[in-house]
Amino acid sequence: MRTQVAIVGAGPAGLMLSHLLRLEGIDSIILENRSREYIESRIRAGLIEQWASDLLVETGVGERMQREGMFHNGVYFAFAGALHYINFRELVGKGITIYGQQEVIKDLVARRLADGGQILFEVADVSVHDLGGKAPKIRFQHAGKQHEIVCDFIGGCDGFHGICRPSIPASALTAYDREYPFNWVGILSESPPPEHELIYSYHDRGFALYTMRSPTLARLYVQCPPDDDIENWPDTRIWQELHARLGGTRPLAEGTMLQKGITTMRSFVLEPMQYGRLFLAGDSAHIQPPTGAKGMNLALADVLVLCRAITKYYRSGNTDLLERYSATCLRRVWKAQRFSWWMTQLFHLDPNHNAFDRRRQLAELDYVTSSQAAARSMAENYTGLPVEA
């Protein structure tokens, strides 16, 4: 098999990279170890920055999002028994969209297949080879047979636990990692969210987040210890904490819990994000705490930068954008890490904190919600910094 770009992973990064390349007339093949049904039903976060929702529309895969997405102009911060609204639209002229990641994946899969794109589902034993040469290869099993793809470039879009990052010599990489002293208990509830926009709550019992997947599906989280087990969180306890941490600022409807689990909080960045002709994108290169809602947005930014670099190479033979891929992406990645860390430390109760730290957090929350300059900075980062040309 021969293609110009071989892509490992059919998540948002891999699918969008293939879609963008097709618009530039560049061939690609996607390899995915799960089934189509699995990737289209796996519930993930769904907050899309303004530029990313614009990208989906501009490239022809945003029609359903425009019909079904929930468009928000701001967020609420809850603390000291009151709700405080930060209006992104007034501050920076941008908003966000709530539209599940699995829905983005459905739209991209449908478009790639309609365009004649190749997505090989349920592949196994994937390995990458000859990364330093001009014709890297991917070997894998599919439908009981051994296959090999020869290509010009490999897009490593297979996530944190994929095979692409471990295929790079450890001596060529530097990893930056941070573990947080808390996690989240998260539920998907068949009930309306307490507000039509997100609520981030600071409370002396711990952080809570009130978000949604639709007007009738609430996605709700409460802070928990890092070594906690979901068995310690029966439904009754979760609802008690959600009610308490909302502080009476809004009524909270209870409903059937469709999902329940614990989300790990961590930060991870790999430098560089490229090795030879292998280019990492999305979670394969960086993880950030979900407080800042940057995961899928960073993945889309990575592949937009990568597509521009590959397109320039095929049109002119110029490799300068390819050589700068990692540096370009990391500049944005570290800003997103900074913002995600800032949001995390602003709302969570750290077991190492004392009374001084709690008062400082309340002062900072008061500052962000009362200063236009501070609110504008928060809004600019939350709705998405521009992608470098």
C-alpha positions as CSV (number, residue, x, y, z in Angstrom):
1,M,0.0,0.0,0.0
2,R,1.3,3.5,-0.8
3,T,0.0,6.9,0.3
4,Q,1.4,10.3,0.9
5,V,0.4,10.6,4.6
6,A,-0.4,7.6,6.9
7,I,-2.3,8.5,10.0
8,V,-2.4,6.4,13.2
9,G,-5.6,7.0,15.2
10,A,-9.2,8.0,14.2
11,G,-9.8,10.5,16.9
12,P,-10.5,14.2,16.2
13,A,-6.8,14.8,15.4
14,G,-6.4,12.0,12.9
15,L,-9.8,12.5,11.2
16,M,-9.4,16.2,10.9
17,L,-5.9,15.9,9.5
18,S,-7.1,13.5,6.8
19,H,-10.0,15.8,6.0
20,L,-7.8,18.9,5.7
21,L,-5.3,17.1,3.6
22,R,-8.0,15.9,1.2
23,L,-9.1,19.5,0.7
24,E,-5.5,20.2,-0.4
25,G,-5.5,17.3,-2.8
26,I,-3.2,15.1,-0.6
27,D,-3.9,11.4,-0.1
28,S,-4.0,9.7,3.3
29,I,-4.9,6.5,5.0
30,I,-6.2,6.3,8.6
31,L,-5.5,3.3,10.9
32,E,-7.7,2.8,13.9
33,N,-7.5,-0.2,16.4
34,R,-11.2,0.2,17.5
35,S,-14.4,-0.3,15.5
36,R,-16.4,2.6,14.0
37,E,-19.2,1.9,16.4
38,Y,-16.9,2.3,19.4
39,I,-15.3,5.6,18.4
40,E,-18.6,7.1,17.5
41,S,-20.2,6.2,20.8
42,R,-17.3,6.9,23.2
43,I,-18.5,9.9,25.3
44,R,-15.8,12.6,25.6
45,A,-15.7,16.3,26.4
46,G,-17.4,18.6,23.9
47,L,-16.4,22.2,24.4
48,I,-15.2,23.8,21.1
49,E,-13.4,27.1,20.9
50,Q,-14.7,29.8,18.5
51,W,-11.9,29.3,15.9
52,A,-12.4,25.5,16.0
53,S,-16.1,25.7,15.4
54,D,-15.5,28.2,12.6
55,L,-13.0,25.7,11.1
56,L,-15.6,22.9,11.2
57,V,-18.0,25.1,9.3
58,E,-15.5,26.5,6.8
59,T,-14.3,23.0,5.9
60,G,-17.7,21.5,5.4
61,V,-18.2,19.4,8.5
62,G,-20.0,21.8,10.8
63,E,-23.6,21.7,9.4
64,R,-25.0,19.3,12.1
65,M,-23.1,21.2,14.8
66,Q,-24.8,24.4,13.7
67,R,-28.2,22.7,14.0
68,E,-27.6,20.8,17.2
69,G,-24.7,22.5,19.1
70,M,-25.3,24.7,22.1
71,F,-23.7,28.1,21.6
72,H,-22.6,29.9,24.7
73,N,-21.6,33.5,25.2
74,G,-19.9,33.1,28.6
75,V,-19.6,31.1,31.8
76,Y,-20.6,31.5,35.5
77,F,-18.2,31.4,38.4
78,A,-19.9,30.4,41.7
79,F,-18.3,31.4,45.0
80,A,-19.2,32.9,48.4
81,G,-22.9,31.9,47.8
82,A,-23.3,33.8,44.5
83,L,-23.1,33.4,40.8
84,H,-20.9,35.8,38.7
85,Y,-21.3,35.9,34.9
86,I,-18.3,36.4,32.6
87,N,-19.6,37.5,29.2
88,F,-17.1,36.4,26.5
89,R,-19.1,37.9,23.7
90,E,-19.0,41.4,25.2
91,L,-15.3,41.1,26.3
92,V,-13.6,39.6,23.2
93,G,-16.4,39.1,20.6
94,K,-16.2,35.3,20.7
95,G,-18.1,32.4,22.3
96,I,-17.9,28.6,22.7
97,T,-19.9,25.7,21.4
98,I,-21.0,22.6,23.3
99,Y,-21.1,19.7,20.9
100,G,-19.9,16.2,21.9
101,Q,-16.5,15.0,20.7
102,Q,-18.2,11.8,19.6
103,E,-20.5,13.9,17.4
104,V,-17.5,15.6,15.8
105,I,-16.1,12.2,15.1
106,K,-19.3,11.0,13.5
107,D,-19.3,14.0,11.2
108,L,-15.7,13.6,10.2
109,V,-16.0,9.8,9.6
110,A,-19.1,10.3,7.5
111,R,-17.4,13.0,5.4
112,R,-14.2,11.0,4.9
113,L,-16.0,8.0,3.8
114,A,-18.3,10.0,1.5
115,D,-15.2,11.6,0.0
116,G,-13.7,8.1,-0.7
117,G,-11.2,8.3,2.1
118,Q,-9.7,5.2,3.6
119,I,-10.2,4.4,7.3
120,L,-9.1,0.9,8.3
121,F,-10.9,0.0,11.5
122,E,-10.0,-2.7,14.0
123,V,-6.3,-3.0,12.9
124,A,-3.8,-4.7,15.3
125,D,-0.1,-5.0,15.9
126,V,0.6,-1.6,14.5
127,S,4.3,-0.6,14.3
128,V,6.2,2.3,12.6
129,H,9.5,2.0,10.9
130,D,12.2,3.9,9.0
131,L,11.2,7.2,10.6
132,G,14.5,8.9,9.7
133,G,14.3,8.1,6.0
134,K,12.2,9.5,3.1
135,A,9.8,6.6,3.0
136,P,8.7,5.6,6.5
137,K,6.5,2.5,6.9
138,I,3.7,1.3,9.0
139,R,3.1,-2.5,9.5
140,F,-0.1,-3.8,10.9
141,Q,-2.7,-6.6,10.8
142,H,-6.1,-6.1,9.3
143,A,-8.8,-8.7,8.6
144,G,-6.4,-11.5,9.5
145,K,-3.7,-10.4,7.1
146,Q,-0.4,-8.6,7.5
147,H,-0.1,-5.3,5.6
148,E,2.5,-2.5,5.1
149,I,2.0,1.1,4.2
150,V,4.8,3.1,2.6
151,C,4.3,6.8,2.9
152,D,6.1,10.2,2.9
153,F,4.9,11.3,6.4
154,I,3.2,9.7,9.5
155,G,0.7,11.5,11.6
156,G,0.9,10.1,15.2
157,C,-2.7,10.9,16.3
158,D,-3.2,7.8,18.5
159,G,-3.5,9.3,21.9
160,F,-1.5,9.1,25.1
161,H,-1.5,5.3,25.2
162,G,-0.8,4.9,21.5
163,I,2.3,3.3,19.8
164,C,3.7,6.4,18.0
165,R,5.2,8.2,20.9
166,P,7.0,5.1,22.4
167,S,8.4,4.4,18.9
168,I,10.6,7.5,19.2
169,P,14.0,7.0,21.0
170,A,13.7,8.2,24.6
171,S,17.0,10.0,24.2
172,A,15.4,12.2,21.5
173,L,12.6,13.5,23.8
174,T,12.0,15.5,26.9
175,A,8.9,14.9,28.9
176,Y,7.4,17.4,31.3
177,D,4.8,15.9,33.7
178,R,2.8,17.1,36.6
179,E,0.4,15.1,38.8
180,Y,-2.3,17.0,40.7
181,P,-3.4,16.0,44.2
182,F,-7.0,15.6,43.3
183,N,-9.2,14.0,40.6
184,W,-12.8,14.4,39.5
185,V,-15.9,12.2,39.9
186,G,-17.9,12.7,36.8
187,I,-21.4,11.7,35.8
188,L,-23.7,11.9,32.8
189,S,-27.2,12.5,34.1
190,E,-30.5,12.3,32.3
191,S,-31.6,15.7,33.6
192,P,-31.4,19.3,32.6
193,P,-28.3,21.2,33.7
194,P,-28.8,23.9,36.4
195,E,-28.0,26.7,33.9
196,H,-27.9,27.1,30.1
197,E,-24.2,27.9,30.4
198,L,-21.3,26.3,32.4
199,I,-20.9,26.9,36.1
200,Y,-17.5,26.6,37.8
201,S,-17.9,26.4,41.5
202,Y,-15.5,27.1,44.3
203,H,-16.6,25.7,47.6
204,D,-15.1,24.7,50.9
205,R,-16.1,21.1,50.2
206,G,-14.2,21.1,47.0
207,F,-14.5,22.1,43.3
208,A,-17.6,21.3,41.2
209,L,-18.4,21.8,37.5
210,Y,-21.9,21.9,36.0
211,T,-21.9,21.5,32.3
212,M,-24.0,19.7,29.7
213,R,-24.2,17.6,26.6
214,S,-27.7,18.7,25.6
215,P,-30.6,20.6,27.2
216,T,-31.7,17.3,28.8
217,L,-28.3,15.7,29.5
218,A,-26.1,17.2,32.3
219,R,-22.4,16.5,32.6
220,L,-21.4,17.1,36.3
221,Y,-18.2,16.8,38.2
222,V,-17.0,17.0,41.8
223,Q,-13.5,17.1,43.1
224,C,-12.3,14.0,44.9
225,P,-9.0,12.7,46.4
226,P,-6.4,11.3,43.8
227,D,-6.6,7.7,45.1
228,D,-10.4,7.6,45.4
229,D,-12.4,4.7,43.9
230,I,-15.7,5.1,42.2
231,E,-17.2,2.5,44.5
232,N,-16.9,5.1,47.3
233,W,-19.3,7.3,45.4
234,P,-22.9,5.9,45.4
235,D,-25.4,8.0,43.5
236,T,-26.8,9.5,46.7
237,R,-23.4,10.8,47.8
238,I,-22.7,12.4,44.4
239,W,-26.0,14.2,44.3
240,Q,-25.5,15.5,47.9
241,E,-22.1,16.9,47.0
242,L,-23.4,18.5,43.8
243,H,-26.2,20.2,45.6
244,A,-23.9,21.4,48.4
245,R,-21.2,22.7,46.1
246,L,-23.7,24.6,44.0
247,G,-24.4,26.5,47.2
248,G,-28.0,27.1,46.5
249,T,-27.3,29.5,43.7
250,R,-29.4,27.5,41.3
251,P,-31.8,24.5,41.7
252,L,-30.3,21.2,40.5
253,A,-32.6,18.6,39.0
254,E,-31.6,15.0,39.7
255,G,-31.9,12.3,37.1
256,T,-30.8,8.8,36.1
257,M,-27.0,8.5,36.0
258,L,-26.1,7.1,32.5
259,Q,-22.4,7.1,33.2
260,K,-20.2,7.4,36.3
261,G,-16.4,7.4,36.6
262,I,-13.2,9.1,37.9
263,T,-11.2,11.5,35.7
264,T,-7.5,11.8,36.4
265,M,-6.0,15.3,36.6
266,R,-2.5,15.6,35.1
267,S,-0.4,17.8,32.8
268,F,2.0,16.3,30.3
269,V,4.0,17.8,27.4
270,L,6.5,16.1,25.1
271,E,9.3,18.0,23.4
272,P,9.8,17.9,20.5
273,M,6.5,16.8,18.9
274,Q,8.3,15.3,15.8
275,Y,11.0,12.8,15.0
276,G,12.2,12.3,11.4
277,R,9.0,12.0,9.4
278,L,6.8,11.2,12.3
279,F,4.7,14.1,13.7
280,L,2.8,13.7,16.9
281,A,-0.5,15.6,17.4
282,G,-3.1,15.8,20.2
283,D,-3.0,13.6,23.2
284,S,0.0,11.7,21.9
285,A,2.1,14.8,22.6
286,H,0.3,16.6,25.4
287,I,-2.3,16.2,28.2
288,Q,-3.8,18.9,30.2
289,P,-6.3,19.0,33.1
290,P,-9.8,19.3,31.8
291,T,-10.5,22.5,33.8
292,G,-9.6,24.6,30.8
293,A,-11.4,22.5,28.2
294,K,-8.4,22.5,25.8
295,G,-7.9,18.8,24.8
296,M,-9.8,18.5,21.5
297,N,-9.1,22.2,20.6
298,L,-5.3,21.7,20.9
299,A,-5.6,18.5,18.8
300,L,-7.3,20.4,16.0
301,A,-4.8,23.2,16.2
302,D,-1.9,20.8,15.9
303,V,-3.2,19.2,12.8
304,L,-4.1,22.5,11.2
305,V,-0.5,23.5,11.6
306,L,0.7,20.1,10.3
307,C,-1.6,20.3,7.2
308,R,-0.2,23.7,6.3
309,A,3.3,22.4,6.6
310,I,2.7,19.3,4.5
311,T,0.8,21.3,1.9
312,K,3.7,23.7,1.5
313,Y,6.1,20.8,1.1
314,Y,4.1,19.2,-1.7
315,R,3.6,22.5,-3.5
316,S,7.1,23.9,-3.3
317,G,9.4,21.3,-1.8
318,N,10.0,23.8,1.1
319,T,10.4,22.1,4.5
320,D,10.7,25.2,6.7
321,L,7.1,24.8,8.1
322,L,7.7,21.1,8.7
323,E,10.9,21.8,10.6
324,R,9.1,24.4,12.7
325,Y,6.1,22.2,13.3
326,S,7.0,21.3,16.9
327,A,8.1,24.8,17.9
328,T,4.9,26.4,16.4
329,C,2.6,23.9,18.2
330,L,4.4,24.0,21.5
331,R,4.1,27.8,21.7
332,R,0.3,27.3,21.8
333,V,0.4,24.1,23.9
334,W,2.3,25.8,26.7
335,K,-0.1,28.7,26.8
336,A,-2.9,26.2,27.0
337,Q,-1.1,24.4,29.8
338,R,-0.6,27.7,31.7
339,F,-4.3,28.5,31.4
340,S,-5.5,25.0,32.4
341,W,-3.2,25.1,35.4
342,W,-4.4,28.6,36.3
343,M,-8.1,27.5,36.2
344,T,-7.3,24.4,38.1
345,Q,-5.4,26.1,41.0
346,L,-8.1,28.8,41.1
347,F,-10.9,26.5,42.0
348,H,-9.6,23.4,43.6
349,L,-8.9,22.8,47.3
350,D,-5.3,21.5,47.4
351,P,-4.6,19.4,50.5
352,N,-1.4,21.4,50.9
353,H,-3.3,24.7,51.1
354,N,-3.7,26.6,54.3
355,A,-6.1,29.4,55.3
356,F,-3.9,31.9,53.5
357,D,-4.3,30.0,50.2
358,R,-8.1,29.8,50.5
359,R,-8.3,33.6,51.1
360,R,-6.0,34.2,48.1
361,Q,-8.2,32.1,45.9
362,L,-11.3,34.0,46.9
363,A,-9.5,37.3,46.3
364,E,-8.5,36.1,42.8
365,L,-12.0,35.0,42.0
366,D,-13.3,38.3,43.1
367,Y,-10.7,40.1,41.0
368,V,-11.5,38.1,37.8
369,T,-15.2,38.7,38.1
370,S,-14.9,42.4,39.0
371,S,-12.0,43.6,36.8
372,Q,-12.7,44.0,33.1
373,A,-9.0,43.5,32.3
374,A,-8.8,40.2,34.2
375,A,-12.1,39.0,32.8
376,R,-10.9,39.8,29.3
377,S,-7.7,37.8,29.7
378,M,-9.7,34.9,31.0
379,A,-12.2,35.2,28.1
380,E,-9.5,35.4,25.5
381,N,-7.9,32.2,26.7
382,Y,-11.1,30.3,27.3
383,T,-12.6,31.0,23.8
384,G,-9.3,30.2,22.1
385,L,-6.2,32.0,21.1
386,P,-5.7,32.3,17.3
387,V,-3.7,29.6,15.5
388,E,-0.4,30.8,14.2
389,A,-0.3,31.1,10.4
